Amino acid sequence: MKKILSIALLLNCLIVVGQNELNLVPIPAESSVQLNVKTKFIITKSTLLSYNSELLKKDVDFLISQIKFYYGFSVVSKLEPVNFKKKQKIKSNSIVITLLPEEYANTKGEEYYDIFGTTSNMQIMVNHSKGFFYSIQTLLQIFSKTSIKGQI
């Protein structure tokens, strides 16, 4: 009976370890990965990187430099204010970084971030510039593992 229980626990551990497909460092407090090989976003020279707060400018510039390092081209960035009272239409072929105001921010802390992606765009929502820093670290780890230029 002890052998069966030990084998069951070992298999359960292997299943849990296998579910973290990204193997991020540092390990996020919480993560949910839903990958679909048919729906990958591809960064191109014409991808627009928009952000809604000047507080993110330094990190946006760093992300652009890393895109250039990994893929050999730069993308354009643009500061664009966000009206949180209306549903935002996200432009095709864009990465949108949104610093949430306190009344909309998630209660999970300054380092919290969400990354959502489709075939036509990517949205990064953060509570603080610290969260944007960690989201960039996640993207860099994904960049280093992708085999197709610009594909996430």
N, C-alpha and C positions, 0 to 999 in steps of 0.2 A: 504494500500500500504506500509506503514511504517513497519507493522508487517511482511509482506512478505520479504521486503528488509532486515530486522533484522534477520529473520530466514535464508535467503540465505547467509548472511555474517557469521553467526554462523556456518553453515554447512561448508562453505569454510574454516574457521579457524580450524575446527575439522579435515578436510581432510588434511590440511597442517601439523598440529601437528601429525597426525597419520602416515605421510610419514617418519618421522625421527624415524625409527625402532630401532636404536641403542641408542638413548638418550644419546649422548656423553657429557661429561663435561671436559673442557670447550666446548661450542658449536662451531664447526668449522665455519669459515667464509663462506665456501662453502663445500658442500658434495654431493656425488652421491652414493647411495647405490643400488646395483643390486644384490639381493640375489636369489639364486636358491637352493632349499633344496636338490637337487640331486647332486650338485657339491660342496661339502665341503672338505676342506683340513684338513687332520688329522696329527697332530704332533705325531711322535713316537720317541723311543729311537734312531733310526737310522736317524732321520732328521738332515740334515746338515745346519747350519746357516753360510752363507758366507757373507763377507763384504769386501769392496774395499778400506777402508781408516783406518789407525791407529787412526784417530780422533774419530772414532766410537767405539773403543775397550771398553771403560768404559761402554757405554750404551749397547753394545752387551752382556757384562758380566752381567749387570743388567737384561736384557731380559732373559738370560739363567737361572738366579736365580729365576725369576718369573715363568718360565715354570716349573722349579723343584717344586716351591711352589704350583702351581695350579694342576700339573699333576703327581708329584711324581717321575719324572725322569729328567735327564739332557740331553741336546743335545750337539753335538760337534760344535765348531766354527772354521772358517778358514779364514784367510786374503787372498783374491784373487784379484789381479789387474784386471781392466776391460779395454778392448780396445773399446773405444766409436765409433771408425770408422767402426767397424764390428758389425753385429747383433749377440747378445749373445744367446747361447743355454743354457737354464736353466735346471739344473739337476733335475731329478725326486726326490721327497721327500726332497725338500730343501726350505729354506727361504733365499732369496738373498736381501741383503741391499746394495743399491748403493748410494753413495754420489756423486752427479753430479758435474762436474767441471763447473766453471763459464760460459763457452761458451755454455754449454748444459742446465744449470739450468733454471728453470722456473722463470719468472719475478715476481712471487707472494710473494716473501719474504723468509726470513730465516726459518720461521715456517712452510712452505709449505711441504706437503708430499703426496704421492700417495701410496695406498696399492692395489695390484692386486692379486687375488687368483684364482687358478684352483684346480682341484682334486689332482694334483700331485705336486704343488709348490705354493709358495707365493713370490711376489716381492714387496719390499718397496723401493721407490725412494725418496730421500730427497735433498733439496738444502743446508742444513746446519745441524749440529748436533742438533740444536734446533728442526728442523723438525723431526728428528729421535726420539727425546725425546717425542714429541707429538704423533708420530705414535705408540710408545710403550704404551703410556697412552690409546690410542684407543684399542690396542690389549688386554691390561689388562682388560679393561671393557668388551670386548668380551669374554675373558677367564672366567671371573666371571659369565657370563650369559649362558655359554654352559653347557648342561647337559651330553654330552658324552665326556669322557676323551680324551683330545687332539684335539677335533673337533673344527674347526673354520668355 
